[in-house]
Amino acid sequence: MDIDPRRLPFLLSVAREGGIVAAADILMVSPSAVSQQIQKLEEEVGLKLVERTTSGAILTPAGTIVAEAGERINADIAEALKALRPPDGTGHRNGHYRRFPDDLPLHPDSRTPRPRRGPPRRRPAH
């Protein structure tokens, strides 16, 4: 079973806001867009994730499991981004720019300077 992770924010917003309209307001999309993304996520998972009620929407037990996984994914990404931030606030870690390891597979041409575009420059005559 594969799910499109881009649909997770829709489910998480419905869970947090308690309804599709409120989630749509937070995500700045239409309520029908939220409903469509939830429906596609339900099709991908093969289970009902959201119960629509007269007062909003609540997650089913399966929806709660998927939402908790989505929250863990968000936390993991936030932790990874935090680890990439420089501790000294200079814009790069340890005051130095990081160099990629030499064993990193690179395109063969990536180590050579890019050719200049356009006609060759002419030097002004003195």
PEURRA-V137064 format. One record per residue. N is the residue number from 0. RES is the residue in three letters. PHI is phi as a letter, one per 30 degrees, with the letter a starting at -180 (NA if undefined). D_LAST is the distance of its C-alpha to the last C-alpha in Angstrom with 1 decimal. Layout:
BEGIN
n = [N;N]
res = [RES;RES]
phi = [PHI;PHI]
d_last = [D_LAST;D_LAST]
END
This chain:
BEGIN
n = [0;1;2;3;4;5;6;7;8;9;10;11;12;13;14;15;16;17;18;19;20;21;22;23;24;25;26;27;28;29;30;31;32;33;34;35;36;37;38;39;40;41;42;43;44;45;46;47;48;49;50;51;52;53;54;55;56;57;58;59;60;61;62;63;64;65;66;67;68;69;70;71;72;73;74;75;76;77;78;79;80;81;82;83;84;85;86;87;88;89;90;91;92;93;94;95;96;97;98;99;100;101;102;103;104;105;106;107;108;109;110;111;112;113;114;115;116;117;118;119;120;121;122;123;124;125]
res = [MET;ASP;ILE;ASP;PRO;ARG;ARG;LEU;PRO;PHE;LEU;LEU;SER;VAL;ALA;ARG;GLU;GLY;GLY;ILE;VAL;ALA;ALA;ALA;ASP;ILE;LEU;MET;VAL;SER;PRO;SER;ALA;VAL;SER;GLN;GLN;ILE;GLN;LYS;LEU;GLU;GLU;GLU;VAL;GLY;LEU;LYS;LEU;VAL;GLU;ARG;THR;THR;SER;GLY;ALA;ILE;LEU;THR;PRO;ALA;GLY;THR;ILE;VAL;ALA;GLU;ALA;GLY;GLU;ARG;ILE;ASN;ALA;ASP;ILE;ALA;GLU;ALA;LEU;LYS;ALA;LEU;ARG;PRO;PRO;ASP;GLY;THR;GLY;HIS;ARG;ASN;GLY;HIS;TYR;ARG;ARG;PHE;PRO;ASP;ASP;LEU;PRO;LEU;HIS;PRO;ASP;SER;ARG;THR;PRO;ARG;PRO;ARG;ARG;GLY;PRO;PRO;ARG;ARG;ARG;PRO;ALA;HIS]
phi = [NA;c;b;d;d;d;d;e;e;d;d;d;d;d;d;d;d;i;a;d;d;d;d;d;d;d;d;h;b;d;e;d;d;d;e;d;d;d;d;d;d;d;d;d;d;i;b;d;c;b;c;d;b;d;c;k;a;b;d;d;e;d;d;d;d;d;d;d;d;d;d;d;d;d;d;d;d;d;d;d;d;d;d;d;d;d;d;c;i;d;j;b;d;h;i;b;d;d;c;d;d;d;d;d;d;b;d;e;d;d;c;c;d;d;d;d;c;i;d;d;d;c;d;d;d;c]
d_last = [71.8;68.1;67.1;63.9;62.9;61.1;64.6;65.7;64.3;66.6;69.6;68.7;68.2;71.5;73.1;71.6;72.2;75.5;74.8;72.5;71.7;70.8;68.7;66.9;66.1;64.6;62.6;61.6;63.0;66.1;69.5;69.7;66.5;68.1;71.3;69.5;67.6;70.8;72.7;70.1;70.2;74.0;73.8;71.5;73.9;77.0;78.7;79.0;76.8;77.4;80.6;80.3;82.8;83.7;82.1;78.9;78.2;79.1;78.1;80.5;81.1;78.7;76.2;76.5;75.8;72.6;71.5;72.1;70.0;67.3;67.4;67.2;64.1;62.5;63.4;62.0;58.7;58.6;59.4;56.7;54.1;55.4;55.0;51.3;50.6;49.3;52.0;49.6;48.1;44.5;43.8;44.2;47.1;47.6;44.3;42.4;41.3;43.7;42.6;44.4;46.5;45.3;48.4;47.6;47.4;43.9;42.4;40.9;37.5;37.5;36.3;33.2;30.0;30.0;27.8;24.9;25.8;23.9;21.1;18.6;15.5;12.2;9.1;6.4;3.8;0.0]
END
